[in-house]
Amino acid sequence: MVEIIQANATHTDLIVAIGKQAFRESHGHSASKENIDNYISKTYNTDKILKEFDHRNVHYHLIYSDGSIAGFSKIELHTKNENINASALTKLDRIYLLEAFHGKKLGVQLFQYNIELSKKQNQNGIWLAVWTENQKAVIFYQKMGFKIVGAFDFKISETHKNPNHIMYLEYK
């Protein structure tokens, strides 16, 4: 059984733990261990995640599979992108599944859940940044209808950046 729930501040520690693990699993080889560790400590800490719950346009969702936490998503409503000439856009900031849950179509379910939420909020489309070397994710988003519309350098540290595609899905 799959369950998706909206997260709140009481889920902060769970989001921190999943974020750390999932980022290591998907990006841990993209930079030095020191750079990855520093990025994770700055990005996935209780104070930072807790503050995000104060923003009404930020929405976290948790996905469970047979009662076990499998991952989370984060969207930001009304977030523009310089590569997209449209208003009322949602940014899919994160969609993380733990490796143990890959291949179970949970990413598709969580993704579709976020699309529906975005549409209900009268958004015109959704965009994201994805590491160019994460071909599994790039192919997934292309299958879901996204188009590459730009590029972005994802800053891991002061000395390391990963090239990303900006991808966009316009709602019809």
Secondary structure by P-SEA (a helix, b strand, c coil): cbbbbbbcccaaaaaaaaaaaaaaacccccccaaaaaaaaaacccaaaaaaaaacccbbbbbbbcccccccbbbbbcccccccccccbbbbcccccccccccccaaaaaaaaaaaaaaaaaccccccccccccaaaaaaaaaaacccccccccccccccbbbbbbbbbbbcc
